[in-house]
Amino acid sequence: LFRSSMNTFSSQKRLLRALVISTLALVPTLSVQAAFGTGTENRMAVLHAAANYNPHEKDAVIPSDASIVSVTGGKIRGSLQNGIYQYLGVPYAKARERFVRADPVTPWKRVMDATCYGAISPQYLFGTAKPVTDVPVSNNCQNLNIWTKTLDVAAKKPVMVWLHGGGFIGGSGNEGWYDGENLSRYGDVVVVTVNHRLNVLGHLDLSAYGKKYKDSANVGSMDMVDALRWIRTNIAKFGGDPYNITLFGQSGGGSKILELMTAPSAKGLFQKAIVQSGTSDTTGIRFTPKAISQEVTEETLKNLGLTGRDIESLQTIDVEKLWDASDRALQTVANRHKIPSPLGTGYALQLQPVSGTDFLPTDPVLKEGFAPTGKKIPLLIGSTLNEWTTIFPSTAHPHMTKEEKALYEKAYPNEAPETAELVDILFRPTTQLVMDHKADQKGAPVYAYVFTKQIGPYGVYHTAEIPYVFHNTKDASSLEERMTALWSSFAHTGVPKADGVPEWRPYTRENGYTMILDDKTYLTQHHDAALLKAMRQDKKSFSHRNKSSL
C-alpha cells in the first residue's frame, strides 16, 4: 500500500481540489469558470501540479506493532515511516446525528488500524455542483492524523496542530501537501492535522427550533475544540507536550484559529497561534451575526418546502439537497442585505461560524481591541505578496497610478517593477488590522510577515508558502530550511528564529516590524504603509468592499 492509494485521490484531482477549495472558500458561486473566466481551472491545475509536491506520496505504508499506543477508546496501530511514527484517521469524537455536538468515541476492543486516512466532511468538488465521491465522506468525520519522532512520554515535544484551508465549507486534513513527516523530523515537533464538520453540517443555525439544536450554528467548530481536548488528554503518548500546543493554519484554517482564540471553550487548550492568509473583510476578523444566520436558515427551510415542525427531517434529507437549498438561501440573504462579495462584484455570503452565541460571544476583532480570550496567546501572522491576483487576473490592479507603482517599488525593492499591479490588497490590510488590535492588547507578542518568494509563472499566490512550512517542496532550498525552522522554533519557544534570519522583533502599531520571507529574508518597518494608504484612496485600484471595512 502507498500513501497515494490510501488517500484514494488521483494526484491531479487532489491538487486541483486543494487549490480551488483553499482559494475560493469565500465564494459561494458554483462555477469557477462563470466567476473568473475560461481557463481558470487549467491555471490552477498547472499551478498546483508543480507546487503541491508531497515527497512521501509513494512511500509504502507498513503497519508496525512497535507503534501500538493506548488512547481514549482503545489501542491503535500506526506505521513507522522513515523513522517517523504515523497515525491516520484516529477518532477523537463521534457525531451520531447531524447538527448536534459530537459524543465521545465508542470504545473498541481490538487494536484499531490507523494506517488509512479517515472520512472527511461531505462537500462539493469546489467550483462545481458535484459532490466529492473519491474519498469516504461522513457527518461522523471527527478524526485526526499524527506524525511524531518518538513515543516517549517524557519527550514533551511541542505539538503543532494544523487546521486546513477551504473556508468553513470544504477541504480536509488529509490533503497530500499537509503530510507532516518532514515537519516532524526537521522541526522536532509532533504534527497533527484535523478533520471536522463543514458547510451545512457544521454551521446551519437551527437554534430557533429547539434546545436540541442550540449549538448547531457552530458544531463544526466544536469538533475542533473536541479535537484539542483529545490532544490534551492523549498527545503525551506520542511524545508531545499537552501544554505546549501551537495552532497553525492557512486561509480558512487561519480564520478558524482566530475563531478559537475568541471562543471561551477553547481557552487553555492551545498556547500559540500561526495565522497564514487567514483574514478578509467577511471572515477571520468577523463572522456571521446570529440574526443573519437565522435568516439563512429560514430561507433554507423555505427552499426545501419545510417548516419548523419538519426539522427532524433534516437528519435524513440528502445532503446535496441541503447544499442546494442553503446555497440559494445564502444568495437571497446576501442580496437582501447587500453583503459584498469578497471577490468579483455583486453580493455573497458563506456558511461559517456564528457570533453572538454561547460558543462565540464576540468577533475576534473588536472596536476596542481584540477578543480578550486570546490576549495571552503569542501570534505569528502574515500573508503572501500576490494572494489571488495571479490566479484570478480580474482581481489585479491594471489602473495603478505612477505614484502607486513608485510606492510599490519602494515597499518591495527586490520585486520586478512590472509586478506592481499584482500586489495583494485584500488579505494584507485585514491582516494588518488583526496585528494592530492584537498588539494593542499588550498581552502577548505579535510577529508579522509577508511571503514574497516568486514561484513559477504565477508569482506568490495564495497557498504558496505551505510547502515551505511543511518542508515539502520539490527542490530543497535554504528558504525551505528557514521557514520550517521559523515555524517550529515559534512552536518550541514562542519566538521565531532560524539561521540566516535577522532577529524577528515583535510587531506594534508604532514600529511596524515585518519580516519579508524570501531567498533574501529581511526585517523591515512600515514598508507598505504608504502604498496601502494610496490604494485605499484610489477607487480604480481598491474595491469598494475593502474600502468600506477599513
Secondary structure as UniProt FT lines:
FT   HELIX           3..7
FT   HELIX           11..23
FT   TURN            25..26
FT   HELIX           32..36
FT   TURN            38..39
FT   HELIX           40..51
FT   TURN            55..58
FT   HELIX           65..67
FT   STRAND          69..71
FT   TURN            72..73
FT   STRAND          74..77
FT   STRAND          79..81
FT   TURN            82..83
FT   STRAND          84..91
FT   TURN            98..99
FT   STRAND          112..113
FT   TURN            126..127
FT   STRAND          143..148
FT   TURN            153..154
FT   STRAND          157..163
FT   TURN            167..169
FT   TURN            173..174
FT   HELIX           176..178
FT   HELIX           181..187
FT   STRAND          190..194
FT   HELIX           199..203
FT   HELIX           207..209
FT   HELIX           211..213
FT   TURN            214..215
FT   HELIX           216..218
FT   HELIX           219..234
FT   HELIX           235..238
FT   STRAND          240..250
FT   HELIX           252..260
FT   TURN            261..262
FT   HELIX           264..266
FT   TURN            267..268
FT   STRAND          272..276
FT   TURN            281..282
FT   STRAND          283..284
FT   STRAND          288..289
FT   HELIX           290..304
FT   HELIX           308..315
FT   HELIX           319..337
FT   STRAND          354..355
FT   STRAND          365..366
FT   TURN            367..368
FT   STRAND          369..370
FT   HELIX           372..374
FT   TURN            375..376
FT   STRAND          379..384
FT   TURN            388..391
FT   HELIX           393..395
FT   TURN            398..399
FT   HELIX           402..411
FT   TURN            413..414
FT   HELIX           417..422
FT   HELIX           427..441
FT   STRAND          446..451
FT   HELIX           456..458
FT   TURN            462..465
FT   HELIX           466..469
FT   TURN            470..471
FT   HELIX           478..493
FT   TURN            499..500
FT   TURN            509..511
FT   STRAND          513..517
FT   STRAND          522..525
FT   TURN            527..528
FT   HELIX           529..537
FT   TURN            539..541
FT   HELIX           544..549
//
